[in-house]
Every structure is written in C-alpha cells, then in structure tokens.
Amino acid sequence: MSIELPDVSGLSIGILGGTGDQGKGLARRFALAGHTVLIGSRSAARAEEAAASLDVKVRGAENAVVAAEADVVVVAVPWEGHKATLEALREPLAGKIVVDCVNPLGFDAKGAYALPVEEGGAALQAQAVLPDSRVVAAFHHVSAVLLLDPGVDEVDLDVLVLGDDREATDTVQALASRIPGVRGVYGGRLRNSGQIEAFTANLISINRRYKAHAGIRITDV
C-alpha cells in the first residue's frame, strides 16, 4: 500500500555532532537533495572545518545556533556526550522534530555490542531529556562510507523510522526518501527504538565478516 508523504523539500536540516562521519555523510546527502544544511559542533571552528571538507554547500556553526535555526534537527553526537548535549539544548529544540540516530554501542575484542541504557535507548533518553520536542528515531543503519563516497549515486537502504507523533514520523520518512535509493519505512512506536539501535551491532558484525557496507530492506511494503 502506497502512503502519501508530505512535501519536505523546503525544510532546513541541522546535524548536531555533524563533524563525525555519519553526521557529515547525512549532511552531504541532504545538501545534494537541495536542502539547506547546518553542521553543528561544540566548537564553531570545528563545525566550519567539517563543512568546508565536503563537496557540497553546507554551513558550520555551534550546536546551539544549529538547534535554533534548523527546521529539523538530527542528533549524531557520540553516545558519551548524548545526554549532556541535549540537556544544554532543551530550550532551542522545544517544539521541533528531533531525529535521533545515535547507537549506544561498546566495542571489545569480540566486536560491537549494545550498551545498557537506563531509559531503554538513545532516542528514549532524548525524549526524556526533551519533553517538549517531537523525538523520532531514524538513520541508525546508514553506512557513513557510502554517504560520503562521491562515486555512490544511490544508497540501497530502507531507513526505519520510529516515533509517537504521526506527522513527525511521516516527515522523517519523507526526508529519508530524499536520498536517492533510500526509502523511509515506519517502524513502530518510540518505545521499540532501543532494539533498532542495538541491531546496529549485528550489522557491524555482518560488515566485518563480509567486508561490506550492508543495510536492510523490508519486504512486502
């Protein structure tokens, strides 16, 4: 069944923690799709440096500026700084769609594994910290390598989108589908986002074994 999604072509997108590969990769693809994109960091200079390193036009600024100016804000910060970053930005993020793509993972000699999170996951922690924001979980299984590779025109991937606000999840599904080859698929309520984050550890294991950049596809929808 085809579901009509909203027109999101005019939305500006901010990436908190946009100096990392995942943040830069998403910034690049959204800019290629025609969006105004702002990369954020605790340091404006680092954000500007990251923006200048890309082959598209994006702007770098401090996280607080990005949170205030962007229509939709993607959280791509390291897990260690997740809670503190969002606590500091509670006011500028109020009322906005906040897309959390952080995966709380640990790494040891056996590989990647999911970390326990008191709230149940990163997106659930974000919702607890940002009660006035419209938190959506998405973009957990996207390969930064593919997003950043200028030789990759289309990314073969379904992005699972989870949240409790239908308008917000529809918007994020539509944003995901702005990236060629990508489809946004509704994946359930926010309470189930922790297992989506944890599954990233399995994908990392797959990619290491097969020397690949595997994503996921959902059949029959």
Beta strands, then each sheet from edge to edge (+ up, - down):
strand 1: 13-16
strand 2: 37-41
strand 3: 59-62
strand 4: 72-75
strand 5: 97-100
strand 6: 105-108
strand 7: 111-114
strand 8: 134-137
strand 9: 157-163
strand 10: 182-188
sheet 1: 3+ 2+ 1+ 4+ 5+ 8+ 9- 10-
sheet 2: 6+ 7-
end
